[in-house]
Amino acid sequence: MSVVSKRVDLFQKAYGYTRAREAMAAGVYPYYIPIEGSTDTEVTVGGKKLIMVGSNNYLGLTHHPRVMEAAAAATQRYGTGCTGSRLLNGTLDIHEKLEADLAEFVGHEACIIYSTGYQANLGAISALIGRDDVVLIDKLDHASIVDGCTMARGETLRFRHNDMADLEAELSVLSDKPGGRMVAVDGVFSMEGDIAPIPQLLDACKRYEARLFVDEAHSLGVLGQTGAGAMEHYNMKGKADLIMGTFSKSFACVGGFIAGDEAVIHYLRHHSRSLMFSAAMPPGAVATVAACLEIIKNEPERRTHLMENARYLRDGIRNLGYETGPTETPIVPVIIGSLEKTLAFWRLIMNEGIFTNAVVPPAVPPNACRLRTSCTATHTREQLDKVLEAFARVGRKLRSME
């Protein structure tokens, strides 16, 4: 007598996943687009030049001659990779020099570099939040913060976006409970473009004895008198307990860091698994970031031009009748609504020669799908005008089809 197995095939979820293939077949699949070549403001896709308003290259440094020369020189000296973790054989003198320079730049005692920004959030939060601890996160925090909380052994609570009353209500409930607590927020929210209310967050954390962790990924190089981010934007540089930064935005590369008190950074060096068990950031990448840091410090006019471009794009999109939400940064979301209409809009705007990003659930609510646009310091006014003209044409076309 044979036994019929009731076990579900592990791969069944993969075989049954058809949503992306349906979008591909319909010609409205907006992801994994192969780019054949690029400058800081344009890309080539399918042999056609497109204006790039979908990148995080805020200062336009990915093709800066000094940056590329620094990367090449470091590769010549140290090779293409470190072939090991920072803990063992992967620490270079240029890693330590960059860490010291970054710590000084953001106003903290010490800093540790990770191979990606995602790993920085994942490793720091999971290492610090123990079994009896609680981390409170904004509902719109980046996925890397959420995943760091998931890996941590403590409890995670979410509060409504930038809602201080909701945060304080959560903190109040915890006031008599043992264990530590930390509030973790994005300095600039990546899909909305608005800035966290840092002064109120610091005040709440002080009154409820919580630590404040600020993810400066989209604010470093962009906000503040010297480009040191959201904390400096509020004249509070160095006041957060920990900050995180990435190198994949204004620093034109890949990687990330955590900065804070020396004792905390020392602890992370020996307890943060995504640091200890990952290969070190390659020499060319380290040199790229170091060169970008010098440009950020010495060329404040780039930030001025960036914010002028951001204002021009943001005002232009709004004047066309589109909803952009509360953004006040170079991130300009164009909120379309439904998934189907957003994918159709993306395809039409792509056909017009404009590269944008379609953002759909679970990154945003089902009725708030959007095209995420962003400008750089090196976009010309002519390029931005072409972007606005394309949005005007596509908007008219879609309205005529309704």
Secondary structure, DSSP 8 states (H G I E B T S, - for coil): ---------TTHHHHT--HHHHHHHTT---SS----EE-SSEEEETTEEEEE-S---TT--TT-HHHHHHHHHHHHHH-S---SBTTTT---HHHHHHHHHHHHHHT-SEEEEESSHHHHHHHHHHHH--TT-EEEEETT--HHHHHHHHHSSSEEEEE-TT-HHHHHHHHHHTTTS-S-EEEEEESB-TTT--B--HHHHHHHHHHTT-EEEEE-TTTTTTSSSSS--HHHHTT-TT-SSEEEEESSSTTSSS-EEEEE-HHHHHHHHHH-HHHHTSB---HHHHHHHHHHHHHHHH-THHHHHHHHHHHHHHHHHHHTT-B-TT--SSEEEEEEESHHHHHHHHHHHHHTTEE-EEE-TTSS-GGGEEEEEE--TT--HHHHHHHHHHHHHHHHHHHHH-
